[in-house]
């Protein structure tokens, strides 16, 4: 059996099709990579469980997205509230 470009998603074998396995591969790469901690700023934030993220350096725990520490909607809300605070 040869090597595939799907990495860990190749565990599904011939099931589900390659487009879906490529999506799974992309999501798993992002969720397993260490992210930047909002508290201390180091790349030590790691996913503990579903939507729970913990910094291995400073011990900061936070709730975030399922696969990323922040979601697109969360970033939008943060920008809107920051804009309202500076205006008012």
ROZARO-455825 format. One record per residue: residue number from 1; residue in one letter; x, y, z of N, C-alpha, C in turn. Coordinates in pm, whole numbers, plus 32768, in hexadecimal, padded with zeros to 4 digits. Example, Ala and Ser with C-alpha at 12.3 -4.5 7.8 and 13.67 -1.06 7.14 Angstrom:
BEGIN
  nuvo  milum  n.xx  n.yy  n.zz  ca.xx  ca.yy  ca.zz  c.xx  c.yy  c.zz
     1      A  8527  7DC7  830C   84CE   7E3E   830C  8528  7EB6  830C
     2      S  8505  7F1F  82C4   8557   7F96   82CA  850A  8003  8313
//
This chain:
BEGIN
  nuvo  milum  n.xx  n.yy  n.zz  ca.xx  ca.yy  ca.zz  c.xx  c.yy  c.zz
     1      X  8054  7F8B  8000   8000   8000   8000  8059  807C  8000
     2      X  8043  80D9  7FA4   8096   8150   7F97  806E  81BE  7FF8
     3      X  80C2  8224  7FFD   80A4   8295   8053  8039  82EC  8012
     4      X  7FEA  832D  8065   7F82   8386   8032  7F9E  8414  805F
     5      X  7F59  8472  8023   7F66   84FE   8048  7F08  8523  80B9
     6      X  7EBD  84C1  80EA   7E54   84DD   814B  7E83  84D3  81DC
     7      X  7EFB  84A4  81F4   7F2F   849E   827C  7EDA  844A  82D8
     8      X  7EB2  8484  834A   7E65   843B   83AE  7DDA  8415  837C
     9      X  7DA5  845E  8319   7D20   8440   82E5  7D20  83C1  8291
    10      X  7D95  838C  8271   7D9A   8310   8223  7D6B  8299  8277
    11      X  7D54  82AF  82F7   7D21   8243   834D  7C95  8218  8324
    12      X  7C50  826C  82D5   7BCA   824A   82A7  7BCB  81ED  822E
    13      X  7C41  81D5  81F5   7C4D   8179   8185  7C00  81A8  810B
    14      X  7BB5  814E  80CE   7B6B   816E   8054  7AE3  81AD  8070
    15      X  7AC3  81C3  80EB   7A40   81FB   810E  7A3E  8294  8106
    16      X  79CC  82CE  80F0   79AA   835D   80F9  79DE  83B4  8087
    17      X  7A3A  8389  8034   7A69   83D9   7FC3  7AD8  8439  7FE9
    18      X  7B2A  845A  7F87   7B9F   84AD   7FA3  7B7E  853E  7FC5
    19      X  7B17  857F  7F8A   7AFB   860A   7FB1  7ADB  8618  8047
    20      X  7A8D  85BC  807C   7A6B   85C3   810A  7AE4  85A5  8161
    21      X  7B37  8547  8135   7BAF   8526   8182  7C13  859A  8181
    22      X  7C16  85E7  8115   7C6E   865D   8111  7C3F  86C7  8173
    23      X  7BBB  86D7  8182   7B83   8735   81E2  7BA7  870A  8270
    24      X  7B99  8688  828C   7BBD   8653   8311  7C50  866B  832E
    25      X  7CA5  8655  82CA   7D34   8669   82DC  7D52  86FB  8301
    26      X  7D13  8759  82BA   7D29   87E7   82D3  7CFC  880E  8361
    27      X  7C87  87DE  8389   7C53   87FC   840F  7CAE  87C3  847B
    28      X  7CD9  8746  846B   7D2D   8706   84D0  7DB6  8748  84DB
    29      X  7DED  8778  846C   7E6D   87BE   8472  7E61  883E  84C5
    30      X  7DF4  8887  84AF   7DDF   8903   84F9  7DC8  88E7  858E
    31      X  7D77  8884  85AD   7D54   886C   863A  7DCA  8833  8689
    32      X  7E25  87EC  8649   7E96   87B0   8691  7F0E  880C  869B
    33      X  7F10  8876  864A   7F7F   88D5   864C  7F74  892E  86C9
    34      X  7FE5  8953  8701   7FE2   89AF   8773  7FC0  8A3B  8743
    35      X  7F65  8A7C  878B   7F34   8B00   8765  7F6C  8B69  87C4
    36      X  7F5A  8BE8  87A1   7F8B   8C56   87F3  7F2E  8C6E  8869
    37      X  7F67  8C76  88E1   7F19   8C8C   895B  7EF3  8D20  8966
    38      X  7E74  8D40  897F   7E4C   8DCC   898D  7E7F  8E0B  8A0F
    39      X  7EA0  8DBA  8A72   7ECE   8DEC   8AF3  7F63  8E10  8AF1
    40      X  7FB8  8DB0  8ACC   8049   8DC7   8AD2  8088  8DDF  8A48
    41      X  803F  8DC1  89DC   8071   8DDC   8957  80CC  8D72  891B
    42      X  80E3  8D05  8961   813B   8C9B   892D  80EA  8C34  88E0
    43      X  812F  8BEB  888A   80ED   8B80   883F  80EB  8B03  8895
    44      X  8094  8B02  88F7   808C   8A92   8954  7FFC  8A68  896F
    45      X  7F9D  8AA2  8928   7F10   8A83   893C  7EF0  8A01  88F3
    46      X  7EB9  89A1  893C   7E9E   891E   8903  7E10  88F4  8926
    47      X  7DD1  88AA  88CD   7D48   887B   88E3  7D48  880B  894A
    48      X  7CF9  881C  89B3   7CED   87B7   8A1C  7C7A  8759  89FD
    49      X  7C07  8792  89DF   7B93   8744   89B6  7B3D  879E  895E
    50      X  7AC5  8771  893D   7A6F   87BB   88E3  7A5C  884A  8913
    51      X  7A8F  88AB  88C7   7A82   893B   88DF  7AC7  896B  895E
    52      X  7B1B  891B  899D   7B67   8944   8A13  7BFA  894B  89EB
    53      X  7C39  89BF  8A02   7CC3   89D7   89DC  7D12  89FF  8A58
    54      X  7D8D  89CC  8A65   7DE0   89E8   8AD9  7E6D  8A0A  8AAD
    55      X  7EA5  8A73  8AEC   7F2F   8A9A   8AD0  7F8A  8A44  8B27
    56      X  7FE9  8A02  8AE7   8045   89AB   8B30  80AD  89FB  8B7D
    57      X  80BF  8A7B  8B5A   8123   8ACF   8B9C  80EB  8B13  8C19
    58      X  807B  8B5C  8C08   8047   8BAA   8C7A  7FCF  8B69  8CBE
    59      X  7F97  8AFD  8C84   7F28   8AB7   8CC1  7EA0  8AF5  8CA7
    60      X  7E99  8B5A  8C52   7E1C   8B9F   8C31  7DBF  8B40  8BE7
    61      X  7D42  8B35  8C15   7CDD   8AE2   8BD4  7C71  8B3B  8B9D
    62      X  7C3F  8B15  8B27   7BD5   8B64   8AEB  7B7B  8B0D  8A95
    63      X  7B03  8B3E  8A7E   7AA8   8AFD   8A21  7AB8  8B41  899B
    64      X  7AB8  8AF3  8932   7AC8   8B2B   88AC  7A78  8AD9  884A
    65      X  7AA6  8AD6  87D0   7A64   8A88   876A  7A86  89F5  877A
    66      X  7A40  89A1  8731   7A56   8912   8739  7ADF  88EB  8704
    67      X  7B0B  892C  8698   7B88   8906   8659  7BF1  8973  865E
    68      X  7BCA  89EE  867A   7C27   8A5E   8685  7C06  8AAB  8706
    69      X  7C67  8AEF  873F   7C4D   8B39   87BB  7BE5  8BA8  87AB
    70      X  7BE2  8BE7  8737   7B7E   8C4E   871E  7B32  8C2D  869E
    71      X  7AB7  8C58  8697   7A66   8C41   8620  7A58  8CC3  85D2
    72      X  7A2C  8CBB  8557   7A17   8D32   8505  79AC  8D8C  8544
    73      X  7944  8D50  8577   78D9   8D9D   85B6  790D  8DE3  8634
    74      X  795E  8D9E  8682   7997   8DD9   86FA  79F1  8E4F  86DB
    75      X  7A40  8E46  8671   7A96   8EB5   8648  7A42  8F2D  861D
    76      X  79D4  8F15  85D6   797C   8F82   85AB  793E  8FC8  8623
    77      X  790F  8F7B  8683   78D2   8FB4   86FC  7939  9006  8749
    78      X  79B3  8FD4  8752   7A1D   901B   8798  7A39  90A2  8757
    79      X  7A3B  90A6  86D0   7A53   9124   8688  79E1  9186  869E
    80      X  7964  9154  869B   78F0   91AB   86AD  78EF  91E6  8739
    81      X  7906  9194  879F   7903   91C8   8828  7977  9227  8841
    82      X  79E9  920E  8805   7A5C   9268   8816  7A3D  92EF  87D7
    83      X  79FA  92EC  8763   79D5   9368   871C  7971  93B7  8770
    84      X  790E  9373  87AE   78A8   93B8   87FD  78E3  93F3  887C
    85      X  7944  93B1  88B7   7982   93E2   8932  79D2  9460  8914
    86      X  7A1A  9464  88A5   7A6A   94D9   8884  7A15  954F  885A
    87      X  79A1  9536  881B   7949   95A2   87F0  78FB  95DD  8866
    88      X  78CC  958A  88BF   7873   95B9   8929  78B8  95C7  89A6
//
